[in-house]
């Protein structure tokens, strides 16, 4: 909980310095991340399709390697990213997830 608050406070300060205004002149905050998904054997295609339908998912596709599906996501803040990660983890056929939060310089 404390880590989430600290990250959100840092991110909000960063956004105020780096982000342009939206059409309504409010600050636009976007967190970018990749969520790596391990699936049941043979479930990767269906899982990728289901994940791709979730709000906040920009793309989801099957890969070869230690994970089976990669989801590229964007959310407004860490809380929304956490909620999206939990939705992805709840998709039928998902065994495990790992979230990689994007770093901007």
C-alpha positions as CSV (number, residue, x, y, z in Angstrom):
1,X,0.0,0.0,0.0
2,X,2.7,2.5,0.9
3,X,4.7,1.6,-2.2
4,X,1.7,2.2,-4.3
5,X,1.2,5.7,-2.8
6,X,4.8,6.5,-3.2
7,X,4.9,5.4,-6.8
8,X,1.6,7.3,-7.6
9,X,3.0,10.5,-6.0
10,X,6.2,10.3,-7.9
11,X,4.4,9.5,-11.1
12,X,2.0,12.4,-10.7
13,X,4.9,14.8,-10.2
14,X,6.6,13.4,-13.3
15,X,3.5,13.7,-15.4
16,X,3.0,17.4,-14.5
17,X,6.5,18.1,-15.8
18,X,6.4,15.9,-19.0
19,X,2.8,15.5,-20.2
20,X,0.9,17.7,-22.6
21,X,-2.7,18.7,-21.9
22,X,-5.6,16.8,-23.2
23,X,-8.5,18.5,-25.1
24,X,-10.2,19.2,-21.8
25,X,-7.0,20.7,-20.4
26,X,-6.6,18.1,-17.7
27,X,-3.4,16.2,-17.0
28,X,-3.1,13.0,-19.0
29,X,-1.4,10.3,-17.1
30,X,-0.6,7.0,-18.8
31,X,1.2,4.0,-17.3
32,X,2.6,1.6,-20.0
33,X,3.3,-2.0,-19.2
34,X,3.7,-5.4,-20.6
35,X,2.0,-8.3,-18.8
36,X,3.6,-11.7,-19.4
37,X,1.2,-14.5,-19.2
38,X,1.7,-18.3,-18.7
39,X,-1.2,-20.4,-19.8
40,X,-2.4,-24.0,-19.7
41,X,-1.0,-26.2,-22.5
42,X,-2.7,-25.3,-25.8
43,X,-4.7,-22.4,-24.3
44,X,-2.5,-19.5,-25.6
45,X,-4.6,-18.6,-28.6
46,X,-7.9,-18.4,-26.7
47,X,-6.3,-16.6,-23.8
48,X,-4.7,-14.0,-26.1
49,X,-8.1,-13.4,-27.7
50,X,-9.8,-13.0,-24.4
51,X,-7.1,-10.6,-23.0
52,X,-7.2,-8.5,-26.2
53,X,-10.9,-7.7,-25.5
54,X,-10.2,-6.1,-22.1
55,X,-10.2,-2.4,-21.7
56,X,-6.7,-1.0,-21.4
57,X,-5.1,-3.7,-23.5
58,X,-3.5,-2.3,-26.6
59,X,-2.5,-5.7,-28.0
60,X,-2.2,-9.3,-26.9
61,X,-0.4,-12.0,-28.8
62,X,1.1,-15.5,-28.4
63,X,4.9,-15.9,-28.1
64,X,7.4,-18.7,-27.8
65,X,9.6,-18.9,-24.7
66,X,9.1,-19.0,-21.0
67,X,5.7,-17.1,-21.3
68,X,2.9,-17.9,-23.7
69,X,1.2,-14.5,-24.2
70,X,2.3,-10.9,-24.0
71,X,-0.2,-8.1,-23.4
72,X,0.8,-4.6,-24.1
73,X,-1.3,-2.3,-21.8
74,X,-1.9,1.3,-20.9
75,X,-3.7,2.5,-17.8
76,X,-4.3,5.9,-16.1
77,X,-2.5,4.9,-12.9
78,X,-1.0,2.1,-10.8
79,X,-4.4,1.3,-9.3
80,X,-5.9,0.8,-12.7
81,X,-2.9,-1.3,-13.8
82,X,-3.4,-3.5,-10.7
83,X,-7.0,-4.0,-11.5
84,X,-6.3,-4.9,-15.1
85,X,-3.6,-7.3,-14.0
86,X,-6.1,-9.1,-11.8
87,X,-8.6,-9.3,-14.6
88,X,-6.0,-10.9,-16.9
89,X,-5.0,-13.3,-14.1
90,X,-8.7,-14.3,-13.8
91,X,-9.0,-15.3,-17.5
92,X,-9.7,-19.0,-17.9
93,X,-6.5,-20.8,-18.9
94,X,-4.1,-18.4,-17.2
95,X,-1.7,-20.0,-14.8
96,X,0.5,-17.0,-13.9
97,X,1.3,-13.4,-14.8
98,X,4.3,-11.0,-14.5
99,X,3.9,-7.3,-15.0
100,X,6.7,-5.2,-16.4
101,X,6.1,-1.5,-15.9
102,X,7.5,0.8,-18.5
103,X,10.3,3.2,-17.6
104,X,10.4,6.6,-19.2
105,X,13.6,8.8,-19.2
